[in-house]
Amino acid sequence: MQLFIQLSSHFADLWKAKFDIGDTANASDKKVQDLTKLQILAVVVRYRTPLDQSQTILSLCQAFQSAPDLAESVKIFIWDNSPEALHQPQLPIPFQYQHTGENLGVSGAYNRAMDLADDLGCPWMLLLDQDTHVTEHFLKRILAYSYEVQNDHEVCSIVPFIRSHGTLVSPRRMGRLNRNYQLDRHFSGVLRIRAYAVNSASLMRVSALREIGGYSKEFWLDLSDVYAFQQLNQRGKFIYVAGDLELNHSVVGMNFEQDMVPERYETFLAAENAYMEMYLSRFENAFQIFRLFVRAVRQSLQYKDRTFAVITWRCFLLKLFTSKAKRLKHWREHLLHRRTIPSTTDRRLETQLGA
């Protein structure tokens, strides 16, 4: 944080020097209006991670310091889902911070950010997690794309390719039996099929999100992206894939034993099965029982910590022997409201203290 404070005054000097043009004779009113028009609200959802340890925040600071003119069109909004608010948070770049003391998940954060985007007149929201590395090039290109498709309301979102732990993970096309497949890396343009992209680094059209009622309050964390993109697809809205853009983002589950904790996995598994119960066919749900069996066996053999396999076996038995109504009731009453999930760092600290 000390680094941020030291850089704040330097950025302020750059900011003042760049915009001290009010008395210039040839600066027209139209030019001034264009400079102050916001195009994108960049929404960073924070949960417990210090700002100076967030890959997203660090890379945003670097990008905005390298290109201060980005602030003419992009506003940074940090939504804090942490139990405790930050006291007078500081960054070397302009930003707005909000904390409610309640973990609304990413869905709640995005829905609140939509209200701010409307108030500011921003037609687009750039969704960002805590651990996405953004660049100046990415921000400038995604901004250019937003203007290019501004009047093409068939396009609801502009997304880059996302790589996690060296593997391409987004965007993905949706298949049957709850399967999804990685899109060809050379694709670029409007994707007119059932598809989705991970939330982070997706540029979403605010008016399109309004059409579907925003993000689901039920899928507040996991599958919030799948839900939103499928709702948009049903209304004839499609993803525009920016094929020249690729970012690194850490997706939970790609490095399972290091990134996942049992509470987080249980929440994901419950959301996955609830989504299938609500939106997929009876046959696809029947096939999911088989997939859960295979997953539980694989986890028992692959991971030293059998806790994950136990959670999967429990879900398998629940799906096999209880009714759909009871399963959804169980999800809504117990797992849906679990809003405090420890991180892997918290779990390692607990283990060290208990040793």
N, C-alpha and C positions, 0 to 999 in steps of 0.2 A: 504493500500500500504506500510505503514511503516513496517508491518510484513514481507512482501516480501523482502524488502531491508535488514532487519536484518537477514533473513534466507539465503540470497544470498551468503554471505561469507562462511557460514557453508557448504552449498552445494558445493561451489567451492573447499573447502578443501577436502571433500569426493571424489569429481571428480578427483582431482589431485592425491590423495592417491591411488585411484583404478587403474588409468591408467598410473602411473609412472613405467612402466615395459619395457621401450624401450631397456634397457641394459641387461635384463635378458637373460642369455645364452641359455636357453632351449625354448625360445619363438620363434616359427617358423614363417616364413612369412605367411603361410596359416592361422595360428591362428590370427595374426594381421589383415589379410584381412577379416576374418570372423567377427571380432569385429567391423570393420568399415562399414560393409555392412548393408544398411538400407532396411527394409522390408516393413514398414508402414509409410505413411505420415498422421499424425493425423491433420485434418483440423477443426479448431474452427472458426465459423463464428460469428463475433461480430457485434452488432448494439446498440450503445449508452451505454450499460451497462459497468460500470467500471470493470476493470479486477479483482479487489479484491472483487467484488460483484457477480461475475459469478460463479455459482455452478460448472460448467464444469472446469473452470480454477483452482478453489480452490482444487477440487478433483484430478485434474491432478498433481498439485504441490505436494499434499500429496502422491500420488502413486509413482511419480518419486523420491521423497525424500526417501521413504521407500525402493525403489528398483532402485538405480541409473543405474543398468545395462540395464534397459529398453531403455535408450537413445542410446544403441548400435544398436538397431533395429527399434526404433520408433522416428520420428522427429515431433515436434510440429510446426504447421504453423497456425498463427492467421491472418485471413483475416478480415479486418475491413470495414464494409459497412456504418459506421457512417459518418455524414456530416463533422465532424472535426477529424483530426488524433490525436492520442495520442503522447505527447511529450516525447521522450526517455522512452518508456515503459520498466518496469523492472519486472522480475519474478525470483524466486529462482531456476529456472530450465532453461535449454537451450531452445530457441524457435526462430522462425523467424516471423516477423511482416510485413504486407503490407497493405497500405491504398491508395485508388485512389481518394477519394472525391466523388465517385459516388456509389449509392446503386445498386449493380448488383444483389441483391437477393441471395438466397442460390445457385441457378443454376449458376449464373455468378461466384460466389466464387468457387464452385466446379470445374467449367471448367478451371478457372485460376490455381487452385491447381493441376489439371491433368498435366498441362505443367510443373509445378515444380516437380511433382512426376516422370515424364519422365526424366527430367534433372538429378534427383537424383538417378534414377534407382530403384525407389520404385514400386513394382508390385501392391501394395494395398494402398487404401486411407480409413482411418477411419473418417467418417463424424460425426461432433459433433456440437450441438447447444450451446447456452449459459447456459442452465439450465438442463443439464444431469449430474447425479452423477456417475462418473466412479470410479473404484477401481483398486488397484494393481492386485487383482485376475482376474478381467475382462481383463485387458490389457495383462497379461501373457497368459491367456487362448485363447484370440482372436488371439494373436501372434502365439501360437501353432497351432491353427486351420488353420491359413494362410499357414503354412508350410505343414500341412497334405493334403490340397486340392490344393496345388500349381500347380500340373500337371493335375488336373482334370478341364479342361476348360469348362466343362458343368456347373460348379459352378461359378456364376458371383458375388455372395455376400454371406457373412457370417453374420448372424444377431442373436442377443439375443432376449429374450422376454422382452418387455417393459411394465412397469406398470405406469399409470398416475393417481394420486389421488386415489390410491388403486385399480384401475381397469386395467386389462390387455387390451392393445390397439394394440399391434403389436407382431409378424407379423399377417397378416390377409389374408384369401383367398377371391378371388373375385367371386361374384355371378352375376346373371342377375339383370336387373332393377336397376343398380347402387347400389346394395347392397353388403356389405362385412361382413365377419363373422370371429370372433376370432378363431385362431387356438387352438387346444387342447394343454393344457399346458404340457402334457407329451410327445409331439412329439419332435423328434430329428432326424436330417438327412436331406437329399436332398428333397425339397418340389417340386415335379414334377406336379404342377398345377398352374393355374393363381393365383398369390398372390403378395403381396407387403409388405414392412415394412417401418416404419417411417425412415426418413433420419438419425436422430441422433442415433449414436452407430452402424450404419450399416458399415460393412467393404466391400468396393467395389473393384472389380478387375479393374484396370485401363485399361487394354487392351480390356475388355468387353465393358466398357463405350466408348472407342474409336470406337468400331464397330457400335454403335448407334449414333455417332456424338456428344457424351456428353449429358449434360442436356439441356432441352428445354429453349431457350431464351424467349419464350412466357410464359411458366409456371415457372416464375422466383422465385416464393415463394410457393404458395399453389399448391398442386398436382404435384410438381416436382418429388416427390418420386414415385407416382402412374405412372406418365408418363414414367420414366426411367425403372421401373421394368416391365411394360407391353411391352415396346420396346425390352427389353432383353428377355422376355419370348417368344416373336414372333420369335426370332432368336435361340430358343432352349436352352436358358440359364436359370438356376434355382437358387433359394435361398437355401443355407444350413442353417438350423436352429440349432443354438448351444443351445440345450435344457437344458444344465446345467448352462446357464448364464441368469441372469435377472437383469435389471437396472431400476431405477426410472427416469422418464423424464416428465416434465410438458408439456402436449399437450394443445395448445390453443383450447378452446371449451369444454374441459372436465369440467371446472369450469367457465361456460359461463359468468355469470354476473360479476365475479371478474376479469377474464382474458381477456375478449373480449371488444373491442371498436368498434363503428359503422364503422369506416373507414376500420378496419381490417376485419370485417365481410363482408362488401360490396366487398372487394377484393377477399375474399374466395369464396363468392357466384358467383361472375362473373367468376372466374377460374373454379369452379365446372361445371357451365353450358356450358362454352366454351369447356371444355374437352368432355362433353357429345355430344355437337354438332359435334365435329371433329372426335370422335372415337367410339361412340356408335350408336346403330341402331335407326331408326325412331320410332319404337315402344317404345324403352326405353326412348327416348326423350319425347314422348307423355305421358308416365307414370310419368315422372319428373314433368309435369305440375300439376298433382294431388298431388304429394309429396310436391311441393311448397305450394299448397293451405293448406294442412294439417299442414305443418310447420308454416305457417303464423298464422293460427288459434291458434295453440298451444302456439306460442310465445306471442300472444295477451293476452292469459289467464294466462300464467305462469310468465312472466317478468313484473316488474313494469315499466321499461323503454320500451316504445312502439316503440322506434326508430328501434329496430331490426326487429320487425314485419312489420313496414313500408317498410324497405329495401326489405324484402321477398315479400311483396305484389307487390312492384314495379317490382321485377324480374319476379314474376308470370304473371303480365300483359304484360310485355315485351315479354315473351315467348309465351303468348297466342295470341297476336295481331300483332306481327311483324315477318318478314321473318328471316330465318336462316342467310342469308347474312347480313342483317341489324344488327342483334344481334351481330354477330362476328365483324362487323365493329365498332359498339359501344364499344365493349370490347377492341379492339385493340387501338382505338383512344383515349379513355378516361380512362379506368380503368387499362389497362396494364401498363401505364406509371406513375401510382401513386406510387412513390417510397419512399415517406415520410409518414410513418404511426405512429401516436402517440401511446405510450404505455399506459397501464392503470395507471401507475404512473404519466405520463404527464397529463392525463385527471383529476385525482384526484387533482393535484396541481392547474390546471386551475379552477376547481370548488371551491377550497378553496380560491383562490385569488379573485374570482368573488363574493364570499359570503359576 
